[in-house]
Amino acid sequence: MGKWMLVPPIAFVLILAASWLILILLSRFSYKAGKHNAGQGKAYACGEDNYDPMSQPDYSTFFPYAFFFALAHVATLIMTTVPTESLRIFVLAAIYVAGAALGLYILFRK
């Protein structure tokens, strides 16, 4: 009964009409060019009034966590998807996982 809506030209016209209707309804909430705010010409600075563009965040504590996340998840992916039927592929995956473990050891040593 409703298979006529699956015909490509009819489906296209229905989706086009629905999109046009949504566009008309949501255009009431869009930005109007006549309204001006006090800070419209200023650069966005995360809500801070005294933003220093020369300040740079310190990522020195972020990179070890990111490295751990990437290494642990890729090693887990390798361990769970390697086929065990082929001994050569299994040995290569074991070498990779051993390298990942060595990388994690180097990351967390003091």
Backbone bond lengths (Angstrom), bond angles and torsions (degrees), N, CA, C in turn:
res aa  C-N    CA-C-N  psi(-1)  N-CA   C-N-CA  omega(-1)  CA-C   N-CA-C  phi
1 M - - - 1.445 - - 1.527 111.23 -
2 G 1.347 117.54 -43.14 1.459 120.63 -177.61 1.519 112.91 -97.44
3 K 1.352 117.13 17.99 1.465 119.05 -178.00 1.522 112.79 -74.65
4 W 1.311 117.99 -14.87 1.458 120.38 179.42 1.524 111.01 -66.69
5 M 1.365 117.27 -23.90 1.470 120.20 178.99 1.519 111.68 -75.02
6 L 1.339 117.91 -15.75 1.457 121.14 -179.55 1.517 113.54 -88.34
7 V 1.303 117.40 -5.44 1.462 120.74 175.54 1.531 107.50 -68.24
8 P 1.343 118.78 125.86 1.475 120.31 -171.63 1.527 116.20 -51.79
9 P 1.327 120.77 -45.77 1.478 116.99 -180.00 1.529 112.93 -64.57
10 I 1.328 117.04 -38.32 1.465 119.78 179.75 1.528 110.58 -69.44
11 A 1.345 116.89 -41.45 1.465 120.37 177.57 1.525 110.23 -62.07
12 F 1.329 116.91 -39.71 1.467 120.41 178.52 1.523 111.01 -62.00
13 V 1.325 116.95 -45.45 1.465 120.60 -178.94 1.529 110.23 -65.91
14 L 1.343 118.05 -39.71 1.463 120.81 179.15 1.533 111.47 -64.83
15 I 1.330 116.58 -43.72 1.474 119.93 179.33 1.521 110.45 -68.25
16 L 1.321 116.93 -38.51 1.463 120.28 177.15 1.528 110.66 -62.51
17 A 1.338 117.51 -43.02 1.460 120.87 179.47 1.529 110.81 -66.19
18 A 1.328 117.66 -41.39 1.468 120.48 178.74 1.528 110.53 -64.72
19 S 1.335 117.16 -40.82 1.461 120.57 178.66 1.519 111.11 -65.26
20 W 1.324 116.82 -40.44 1.465 120.58 178.83 1.521 110.50 -64.47
21 L 1.343 117.16 -40.38 1.453 121.07 178.74 1.530 111.17 -64.58
22 I 1.332 117.26 -42.61 1.468 120.93 177.26 1.528 110.51 -64.21
23 L 1.329 117.30 -40.01 1.460 121.37 177.54 1.524 111.18 -60.26
24 I 1.305 117.18 -44.81 1.467 121.05 -179.80 1.530 110.83 -65.58
25 L 1.340 116.72 -42.79 1.463 119.54 -178.64 1.525 112.42 -68.04
26 L 1.332 117.16 -38.97 1.463 120.24 -177.51 1.529 113.21 -84.85
27 S 1.326 118.13 -10.96 1.466 119.58 179.40 1.532 111.23 -67.97
28 R 1.313 116.98 -18.40 1.465 119.74 176.88 1.524 112.01 -67.60
29 F 1.343 117.01 -23.40 1.465 121.15 -178.86 1.522 112.71 -96.82
30 S 1.318 117.93 -1.77 1.459 120.43 -175.29 1.527 111.80 -75.56
31 Y 1.325 115.19 166.45 1.463 122.32 -179.87 1.519 109.70 -68.86
32 K 1.286 116.01 132.57 1.466 121.25 176.74 1.525 108.52 -102.99
33 A 1.297 117.50 136.04 1.466 122.56 -174.00 1.523 113.27 -67.49
34 G 1.296 120.45 -22.75 1.456 122.34 -176.18 1.521 114.30 -77.53
35 K 1.309 119.01 -20.02 1.459 121.75 -177.04 1.531 109.84 -89.25
36 H 1.333 116.58 133.75 1.453 120.99 179.82 1.525 109.66 -124.19
37 N 1.300 115.94 135.23 1.459 121.46 175.44 1.520 109.79 -99.63
38 A 1.330 116.12 163.22 1.465 119.87 -178.03 1.525 112.02 -66.11
39 G 1.303 117.60 -37.73 1.462 120.27 -177.19 1.509 113.87 -101.78
40 Q 1.312 117.87 24.74 1.452 120.83 -174.86 1.528 112.63 -66.52
41 G 1.286 118.49 -34.85 1.460 120.64 -178.11 1.510 114.54 -88.31
42 K 1.338 117.31 -5.68 1.462 120.46 -177.63 1.531 110.91 -87.17
43 A 1.330 115.17 155.15 1.460 120.30 176.50 1.523 109.72 -73.92
44 Y 1.329 116.77 145.65 1.456 121.11 178.71 1.517 109.09 -74.10
45 A 1.327 116.57 126.57 1.460 121.07 -176.64 1.525 110.83 -127.05
46 C 1.314 117.32 42.42 1.462 122.59 176.08 1.524 112.19 59.05
47 G 1.285 118.36 28.69 1.449 121.34 178.38 1.518 113.84 83.45
48 E 1.306 118.37 1.92 1.465 120.84 -179.47 1.525 109.53 -92.27
49 D 1.324 115.40 135.80 1.455 119.22 179.23 1.525 112.15 -79.74
50 N 1.316 117.06 -35.50 1.469 121.50 -178.14 1.524 109.75 -106.26
51 Y 1.285 116.75 70.92 1.461 120.93 -178.08 1.521 109.84 -86.99
52 D 1.309 115.56 130.68 1.461 121.25 177.96 1.526 108.09 -101.80
53 P 1.324 118.55 109.95 1.473 119.60 -177.34 1.524 112.80 -67.86
54 M 1.326 118.39 -15.05 1.462 120.41 179.43 1.529 112.29 -84.98
55 S 1.329 117.66 -9.98 1.462 119.12 -179.59 1.523 109.38 -73.24
56 Q 1.308 115.43 137.96 1.456 121.65 -179.27 1.521 107.69 -126.15
57 P 1.328 117.93 133.05 1.461 119.08 178.82 1.524 111.14 -70.16
58 D 1.322 115.38 153.79 1.454 121.53 -179.43 1.526 108.58 -95.59
59 Y 1.322 115.80 113.96 1.456 120.86 -178.91 1.527 112.25 -100.11
60 S 1.302 118.23 14.51 1.466 119.77 -175.49 1.521 111.86 -65.86
61 T 1.319 119.22 -28.02 1.460 120.19 177.05 1.522 111.76 -89.35
62 F 1.313 118.08 -14.63 1.461 120.86 -178.97 1.518 112.27 -79.10
63 F 1.329 118.12 -39.95 1.455 121.13 -172.55 1.528 113.98 -64.03
64 P 1.327 121.41 -38.53 1.468 117.92 175.79 1.527 113.14 -61.47
65 Y 1.330 117.31 -38.05 1.458 119.64 177.57 1.530 111.54 -68.24
66 A 1.304 116.62 -40.19 1.461 119.97 178.38 1.530 110.67 -65.53
67 F 1.332 117.23 -40.44 1.459 121.00 177.95 1.522 110.36 -64.57
68 F 1.328 117.60 -43.24 1.457 121.30 177.74 1.523 110.43 -61.19
69 F 1.316 117.28 -46.09 1.458 121.64 -179.59 1.520 110.81 -59.08
70 A 1.331 117.29 -49.40 1.460 120.73 -178.36 1.521 111.29 -64.58
71 L 1.318 117.54 -45.85 1.457 121.14 -177.16 1.519 111.50 -66.10
72 A 1.313 117.40 -44.30 1.469 120.54 -178.62 1.529 111.37 -66.61
73 H 1.305 117.51 -40.29 1.461 119.24 -177.60 1.522 112.11 -74.64
74 V 1.307 118.10 -37.72 1.464 119.20 177.12 1.520 110.61 -68.91
75 A 1.325 117.89 -38.27 1.463 120.40 176.95 1.527 110.52 -64.66
76 T 1.317 117.63 -39.94 1.462 120.58 176.53 1.517 111.14 -64.64
77 L 1.315 117.19 -39.69 1.456 121.15 177.14 1.521 111.07 -62.58
78 I 1.321 117.08 -42.29 1.467 121.07 178.89 1.522 109.82 -65.00
79 M 1.329 117.65 -44.51 1.468 120.65 -177.47 1.528 112.15 -64.92
80 T 1.304 117.93 -34.85 1.460 119.62 -174.99 1.521 113.44 -88.05
81 T 1.318 118.95 -18.64 1.459 119.98 -176.38 1.520 113.93 -108.83
82 V 1.310 118.94 -3.38 1.462 119.58 -178.60 1.528 109.28 -75.24
83 P 1.333 117.08 133.36 1.463 118.83 177.38 1.526 110.27 -74.48
84 T 1.319 116.68 136.20 1.465 120.41 -177.97 1.522 112.05 -89.68
85 E 1.323 118.71 -4.60 1.463 120.76 -178.99 1.526 111.93 -70.07
86 S 1.315 116.92 -35.77 1.452 120.84 -178.14 1.532 109.38 -97.05
87 L 1.318 116.08 120.68 1.467 120.76 -177.52 1.529 111.35 -68.94
88 R 1.341 117.50 -36.08 1.471 120.12 -179.02 1.525 111.19 -64.79
89 I 1.318 117.45 -42.40 1.467 120.05 179.34 1.518 110.17 -68.63
90 F 1.329 117.30 -38.11 1.456 121.11 178.59 1.524 111.20 -63.53
91 V 1.346 116.58 -39.80 1.467 120.27 178.30 1.526 110.25 -66.04
92 L 1.328 118.06 -41.49 1.471 120.64 178.15 1.535 110.53 -63.77
93 A 1.328 117.39 -40.33 1.460 120.06 177.40 1.522 110.82 -65.65
94 A 1.334 117.66 -38.30 1.464 120.79 178.22 1.527 110.62 -65.58
95 I 1.321 117.58 -38.78 1.468 121.00 176.60 1.527 109.88 -64.11
96 Y 1.334 116.89 -41.39 1.462 120.18 178.34 1.523 111.04 -62.79
97 V 1.323 116.87 -44.58 1.465 120.50 -179.54 1.525 110.27 -65.88
98 A 1.340 117.37 -36.91 1.466 120.04 176.15 1.532 110.31 -64.26
99 G 1.324 117.13 -39.28 1.464 120.51 175.24 1.516 112.26 -64.07
100 A 1.328 116.43 -37.91 1.467 120.18 176.83 1.518 110.50 -65.89
101 A 1.330 116.51 -40.37 1.469 119.51 177.87 1.521 110.59 -64.44
102 L 1.338 117.64 -39.87 1.460 121.34 176.51 1.528 110.64 -63.05
103 G 1.322 116.44 -41.13 1.466 120.26 177.15 1.518 112.22 -62.43
104 L 1.325 116.69 -40.82 1.465 119.91 177.29 1.524 111.35 -67.74
105 Y 1.343 116.82 -35.87 1.466 119.64 176.47 1.530 110.68 -63.78
106 I 1.314 116.96 -44.70 1.467 120.97 179.07 1.532 109.92 -64.38
107 L 1.313 117.15 -36.82 1.459 120.76 -179.44 1.517 111.95 -65.17
108 F 1.326 116.94 -39.72 1.463 120.18 -173.78 1.529 115.24 -100.45
109 R 1.313 117.94 4.14 1.471 118.34 176.72 1.514 110.06 -74.63
110 K 1.293 116.63 158.14 1.473 119.74 -177.24 1.482 112.15 -113.36
